[in-house]
Amino acid sequence: LDARRTMVTNSLGYATTYLGNENGLVTEKHDTRGGVTLTQYNEFNDLLSHTNPLGQTTSYAYDGRGNPAMITSATKAATQLTFDNYDRCIKAIDSIGNTWQWVYDIAGNLITRTDALGNSIVYQYTKGLLRSYTDARQHTTEFCYDESGNLQEERALESSAKFWLYDDWGRPRKLTNQQGSVQWREYDLLNRLIRVYEPDGNVRTFTYSALDKITQATDRQRTIRFFYKGLGRLVRRVEAGVTFEFLHDTEEQLRAVMNEHGLTHRFMLDGEGSVTTEIGYDGLT
């Protein structure tokens, strides 16, 4: 049994213990608060039950193909699910008899969705692409695509259309809204959005780090700079000479925010990373 026990101690000294079964699945977790989470599996490694540290259990039953046919919550409310021969959910019934249904075409596309009130949405496809959907009020929205399968036009029959123009890499370059306003976009060689030309003449530009984090965002009104450390955690935000610092512990959990006056809003965390106490800029909790 000890061979299936794993203890993980983080950089702050908090330890979590895991116990596993013969298949390597975790069946028991002892957290830093002393709470125990239990999980049970069947011979196919399907989850049978999950019990949280409060003793509340959610259980699962499966059909012959391994689909979850019934889910019973900690309050004993059961939801029944029915699947077709292609493992697609076609019906759901909750604990008070409300029913949802889904219908698919031969290609596996969803063509009808009906909610518990009997309202249906109907979908139509061409070559696997959604061409239109009609809601319960019989409002229809249609879609057109370019030769590469990119969405080119969205048209609600009761309103004006939206248009998209893509480049050769499938990136949206020109967007036209229902009022006819046009937005243009530019990208760098790494497919990152670097410039947006808004309909009102405003130009937004973005600069990135080697890890694809935005380091600067600029428009005609302001410039904001962002600084990062470690695994991409934000540590500083600067705008109009005003700096906010974000302080993290060795587990990269946010522990404090320092404003431009040097005042800090602090967070006290337990071993699970949950906030137990907040201390505001005024020193009050």
C-alpha positions as CSV (number, residue, x, y, z in Angstrom):
1,L,0.0,0.0,0.0
2,D,2.9,2.4,0.8
3,A,4.1,2.0,-2.8
4,R,0.8,3.6,-3.9
5,R,1.1,6.5,-1.5
6,T,2.6,9.8,-2.7
7,M,3.3,12.8,-0.6
8,V,3.8,16.2,-2.4
9,T,5.3,19.0,-0.4
10,N,5.3,22.4,-2.1
11,S,7.8,25.2,-1.7
12,L,5.8,26.7,1.2
13,G,6.0,23.5,3.2
14,Y,2.4,22.3,2.7
15,A,2.0,18.6,2.1
16,T,-0.7,16.8,0.2
17,T,-0.9,13.0,0.3
18,Y,-2.3,10.9,-2.6
19,L,-3.3,7.2,-2.5
20,G,-3.8,5.3,-5.7
21,N,-5.1,1.9,-6.8
22,E,-3.4,-0.8,-8.8
23,N,-4.1,1.0,-12.0
24,G,-2.4,4.2,-10.9
25,L,-5.6,6.2,-10.4
26,V,-5.9,8.4,-7.3
27,T,-8.6,7.1,-5.0
28,E,-7.8,9.2,-1.9
29,K,-6.4,12.7,-1.4
30,H,-5.5,14.2,2.0
31,D,-5.2,17.9,1.6
32,T,-3.4,20.5,3.8
33,R,-6.6,21.3,5.7
34,G,-7.0,17.7,6.8
35,G,-9.8,17.1,4.4
36,V,-10.2,13.8,2.5
37,T,-11.4,13.4,-1.1
38,L,-12.4,9.9,-2.1
39,T,-12.9,8.6,-5.6
40,Q,-14.0,5.1,-6.8
41,Y,-13.7,3.5,-10.2
42,N,-15.0,0.4,-11.9
43,E,-13.1,-2.3,-13.7
44,F,-13.0,-0.1,-16.8
45,N,-11.5,2.8,-14.9
46,D,-14.7,4.8,-15.2
47,L,-15.4,7.1,-12.3
48,L,-18.1,5.6,-10.0
49,S,-18.2,8.2,-7.2
50,H,-16.5,11.3,-6.0
51,T,-16.8,12.3,-2.3
52,N,-15.5,15.8,-1.3
53,P,-14.0,16.7,2.1
54,L,-17.5,17.6,3.3
55,G,-18.7,14.1,2.7
56,Q,-20.9,15.0,-0.2
57,T,-20.9,12.3,-2.9
58,T,-21.7,12.4,-6.6
59,S,-22.1,9.0,-8.2
60,Y,-22.1,7.8,-11.8
61,A,-23.6,4.8,-13.7
62,Y,-22.7,3.8,-17.2
63,D,-24.4,2.1,-20.2
64,G,-22.9,-0.9,-22.0
65,R,-20.7,1.4,-24.1
66,G,-19.2,3.3,-21.2
67,N,-21.3,6.4,-21.6
68,P,-22.5,8.1,-18.3
69,A,-26.2,7.0,-18.2
70,M,-27.0,8.4,-14.8
71,I,-25.4,11.1,-12.7
72,T,-26.6,11.4,-9.1
73,S,-25.6,14.5,-7.1
74,A,-25.0,14.8,-3.4
75,T,-28.6,15.9,-3.0
76,K,-29.7,12.6,-4.6
77,A,-31.0,14.4,-7.6
78,A,-30.5,12.1,-10.6
79,T,-30.0,13.1,-14.3
80,Q,-30.5,10.3,-16.8
81,L,-28.7,10.5,-20.2
82,T,-29.4,8.4,-23.3
83,F,-26.8,7.9,-26.0
84,D,-27.2,6.6,-29.6
85,N,-25.0,3.9,-31.2
86,Y,-22.4,6.6,-32.0
87,D,-22.1,7.7,-28.4
88,R,-23.9,11.0,-29.0
89,C,-26.2,12.2,-26.2
90,I,-29.8,12.3,-27.6
91,K,-31.8,12.8,-24.4
92,A,-31.4,14.1,-20.9
93,I,-34.0,13.9,-18.1
94,D,-33.4,15.6,-14.8
95,S,-34.7,14.6,-11.4
96,I,-38.1,16.3,-11.8
97,G,-38.7,15.0,-15.3
98,N,-37.6,17.9,-17.4
99,T,-36.3,16.6,-20.8
100,W,-33.8,17.9,-23.3
101,Q,-33.3,16.2,-26.7
102,W,-30.7,16.4,-29.5
103,V,-31.0,15.0,-33.1
104,Y,-28.1,14.5,-35.4
105,D,-27.8,13.9,-39.2
106,I,-26.0,11.0,-40.8
107,A,-22.7,12.9,-40.7
108,G,-23.0,13.5,-36.9
109,N,-24.0,17.2,-37.2
110,L,-26.4,18.5,-34.6
111,I,-29.6,19.4,-36.5
112,T,-32.2,19.9,-33.8
113,R,-31.9,20.8,-30.1
114,T,-35.0,20.9,-27.9
115,D,-35.0,22.3,-24.4
116,A,-37.1,21.4,-21.4
117,L,-39.8,23.9,-22.4
118,G,-40.2,22.4,-25.9
119,N,-38.3,25.2,-27.6
120,S,-36.3,23.9,-30.6
121,I,-33.3,25.3,-32.5
122,V,-32.9,23.8,-36.0
123,Y,-29.4,23.7,-37.7
124,Q,-28.7,23.2,-41.4
125,Y,-25.3,22.3,-43.0
126,T,-23.6,22.2,-46.3
127,K,-20.5,20.1,-46.7
128,G,-20.1,20.0,-42.9
129,L,-20.3,23.8,-42.5
130,L,-23.2,25.4,-40.6
131,R,-25.3,27.3,-43.1
132,S,-28.1,28.5,-40.9
133,Y,-29.9,28.1,-37.6
134,T,-33.5,28.9,-36.8
135,D,-34.5,29.5,-33.2
136,A,-37.8,28.8,-31.4
137,R,-39.2,32.1,-32.6
138,Q,-38.5,31.2,-36.2
139,H,-35.7,33.8,-36.5
140,T,-33.1,32.5,-38.9
141,T,-29.4,33.4,-39.1
142,E,-27.4,32.4,-42.2
143,F,-23.7,31.9,-42.7
144,C,-21.5,32.1,-45.9
145,Y,-17.9,30.9,-46.2
146,D,-15.0,31.4,-48.5
147,E,-13.2,28.7,-50.4
148,S,-11.1,27.8,-47.4
149,G,-14.0,27.4,-45.1
150,N,-13.5,30.6,-43.2
151,L,-16.7,32.4,-42.1
152,Q,-17.2,35.3,-44.6
153,E,-20.7,36.6,-43.8
154,E,-23.3,36.3,-41.1
155,R,-26.8,37.5,-41.9
156,A,-29.8,37.6,-39.7
157,L,-32.8,37.8,-41.9
158,E,-34.3,40.5,-39.7
159,S,-31.2,42.8,-39.8
160,S,-28.1,43.8,-41.7
161,A,-25.2,41.4,-42.4
162,K,-21.8,41.1,-40.8
163,F,-18.8,40.4,-43.1
164,W,-15.3,38.9,-42.6
165,L,-12.4,39.0,-45.0
166,Y,-9.5,36.6,-44.3
167,D,-5.9,36.5,-45.5
168,D,-4.1,33.5,-47.0
169,W,-3.4,32.2,-43.5
170,G,-7.0,32.2,-42.5
171,R,-6.7,35.2,-40.2
172,P,-9.5,37.8,-40.1
173,R,-8.2,41.0,-41.7
174,K,-11.3,43.0,-42.3
175,L,-14.5,43.0,-40.3
176,T,-17.6,44.8,-41.3
177,N,-20.4,45.1,-38.7
178,Q,-24.2,45.4,-39.2
179,Q,-23.9,49.2,-39.3
180,G,-21.3,49.1,-42.1
181,S,-18.3,50.1,-39.9
182,V,-15.1,48.5,-40.9
183,Q,-12.2,47.3,-38.7
184,W,-8.8,46.2,-40.1
185,R,-6.3,43.9,-38.4
186,E,-2.6,43.2,-38.9
187,Y,-0.5,40.3,-37.6
188,D,3.2,39.6,-37.2
189,L,5.1,36.6,-38.5
190,L,4.1,34.6,-35.4
191,N,0.4,35.2,-36.1
192,R,0.0,37.6,-33.2
193,L,-2.3,40.5,-33.5
194,I,-0.2,43.7,-33.6
195,R,-2.4,46.4,-34.9
196,V,-6.1,47.2,-35.1
197,Y,-7.6,50.0,-37.1
198,E,-10.9,50.9,-35.6
199,P,-13.8,52.5,-37.5
200,D,-13.5,55.8,-35.6
201,G,-9.8,56.2,-36.7
202,N,-8.3,54.9,-33.5
203,V,-5.3,52.6,-34.0
204,R,-4.5,50.0,-31.3
205,T,-1.0,48.5,-31.3
206,F,0.3,45.5,-29.3
207,T,3.8,44.4,-28.5
208,Y,4.7,40.9,-27.2
209,S,7.4,39.1,-25.3
210,A,9.2,36.0,-26.5
211,L,6.5,34.0,-24.5
212,D,3.7,35.7,-26.4
213,K,2.7,37.9,-23.4
214,I,1.5,41.4,-24.2
215,T,4.1,43.8,-23.0
216,Q,2.6,47.0,-24.3
217,A,-0.8,48.1,-25.5
218,T,-1.2,51.6,-27.1
219,D,-4.1,53.6,-28.6
220,R,-4.5,57.3,-29.2
221,Q,-5.5,57.9,-25.6
222,R,-3.1,55.8,-23.5
223,T,-0.2,53.4,-23.3
224,I,-0.1,50.5,-20.9
225,R,3.0,48.4,-20.2
226,F,3.1,45.0,-18.6
227,F,6.0,43.2,-17.0
228,Y,6.2,39.4,-16.2
229,K,8.4,36.9,-14.3
230,G,8.6,33.2,-13.8
231,L,6.0,31.2,-15.7
232,G,4.4,34.3,-17.1
233,R,3.0,35.9,-14.0
234,L,2.2,39.6,-14.2
235,V,4.4,41.5,-11.7
236,R,4.0,45.2,-12.9
237,R,1.5,47.3,-14.8
238,V,2.5,50.9,-15.7
239,E,0.1,53.5,-17.2
240,A,0.7,57.3,-17.4
241,G,3.5,57.0,-14.9
242,V,1.4,55.1,-12.4
243,T,2.8,51.7,-11.4
244,F,1.0,48.8,-9.8
245,E,3.1,45.9,-8.5
246,F,1.8,42.4,-8.1
247,L,3.6,40.3,-5.5
248,H,3.6,36.5,-5.6
249,D,4.9,33.8,-3.4
250,T,7.2,30.9,-4.5
251,E,4.1,29.0,-5.7
252,E,3.3,31.9,-8.0
253,Q,0.2,32.7,-6.0
254,L,-0.8,36.4,-5.8
255,R,-0.2,37.6,-2.3
256,A,-0.3,41.4,-2.5
257,V,-1.0,44.3,-4.9
258,M,1.0,47.5,-4.3
259,N,-0.4,50.8,-5.7
260,E,1.4,53.9,-6.8
261,H,1.6,55.2,-3.2
262,G,3.4,52.1,-1.9
263,L,0.3,50.9,-0.1
264,T,-0.5,47.2,-0.3
265,H,-3.7,45.1,-0.5
266,R,-2.6,41.7,0.9
267,F,-4.1,38.2,0.8
268,M,-3.5,35.6,3.4
269,L,-3.8,32.0,1.9
270,D,-4.2,28.6,3.4
271,G,-2.3,25.5,2.2
272,E,-4.9,25.0,-0.6
273,G,-4.3,28.5,-2.0
274,S,-7.7,29.8,-0.8
275,V,-7.9,33.3,0.6
276,T,-8.5,33.3,4.3
277,T,-8.0,37.0,5.0
278,E,-7.8,40.2,3.0
279,I,-6.0,43.2,4.3
280,G,-6.9,46.4,2.4
281,Y,-4.9,49.4,1.5
282,D,-6.1,51.0,4.7
283,G,-4.8,48.1,6.8
284,L,-8.3,46.9,7.7
285,T,-9.4,43.3,7.1
